Amino acid sequence: MANSRGQLKDMRRDDLKPEKEKESNDVQSTMASTLPMAAIFTRNKMIGWTAVLFSVQGWLSETEAQKAAASTPGYLSIGMALMSLGVAYMPLFMPPSGGAGQAGSSTGTGVPPPVPSA
């Protein structure tokens, strides 16, 4: 249908139009919650730092509407990302336990100690 200026009227229903803000927020929150878990399971430092960057970016770019609709607050995702970094760097501060001179003692693949002869 044309209006008085000769332009066509948009006949699409408003409730069927995609919401780009909601969709981008869902992707952002998914990445902010998934990356820390991947970093914890793999103990990969690069994934941990990426999780920190995603969560800080998501927290700083939150709008009031996103804060109201979010299931978790932004600072919680930052806490999870920092915890994933802590898990990734844990072997630096708390090395795995095991004998100093025993090769493979923590994995069970080392040579067994010699048995005394009777």
N, C-alpha and C positions, 0 to 999 in steps of 0.2 A: 504494500500500500504506500502510496506517495503522500507526503504531507504538503502544505501550502508552498514550501520552497522547492518542491520537486525532488526532495531526497526520499529515499526509501526508509521506512520505519523498521526497526529491529523487532521481528516478530518472535524471537526466541524467548522462552520463559526464563525469568530471572533465577528461579530456584534450580534450574538445570545447568547453569553456567559453572564451570570449574573454579574452585577457590585456590588460587596460586599460593597465597600466603599460608593457608592451612597445609597444603601439600609440601611446601618447602620446610615448614616447621616440623612436619612429621619426619622428613628425611634427616634434618638436623638433629632431632632428638634421638632418632634411631642410631645415627652414627655416634652420638655422644654417649649412648649407653652400650653399644656393641663393641666399640674399639677398646675400652678399658678391659672388658672381659677377654677379648682376643689377646691383649697384651699380657694379662695375668696367666692365661693358659699356655701361651707360647714363650713367656718370659722374654719377649722381643722388645728391646729398648726403643726402636724406631716406631713401632706401633704405639707404645706408651706415650712418646712425645707427640705423636699425631693426635692421640686421644686428648691430651692436654690442650693442644691448639684448637681442636674442634669444640671442646667444652667451653673454653674461655671465649671463643668467638660466638658461640651460641648464647652464652650468658650476657655478653656485652650488647648483642644485637636484639635482645628480647624486647618486645613491646608490651604494653600493659595488657592488651588482649591476649597475647601469648602467655603471659604470666598467669592470667586468670584461667586459661584453658589447659595449662600444662599439668601433667600428672606428677612430675617431680620438679622441684625448684632447680634453678641453674647452678647454684653453689653445690648441690649434691652431686651433679655430674662432674664438677671440677674436683670434688673430693674423691670420687671414684677414679678419675684419671690420675690423680696424684698417688692414690693407693696402688694403681697398676704400675706406676713408675717405681714405687717403693719395692714392689715384688720383683720387678725386673732387675733392680740394682741390689737386691738383698744379698746375693753371693759375694759382692764386694765387701760388705760390712760384716756379714756372718758367714764365713766360708763353711762348706759342708764338712761335717765331722768325719774323722777317719784317722788312722794311724799315719804319722808323718812319713815313715819309711816303707809302708806297705802299699805296693802298687795295686790299684783296683780294689781296695778294701771296702769302699762304699758301694761298689757295684756287684761284688761277689765274683768277679772274673779273675782275680789274682791267683797266684800260685799258693797252694796251701802250705802251712808251715811243716818243716820236716818232722817225722814221727821218730821218737827215740827208739833205738833198738833194744830188745830185751835180753 
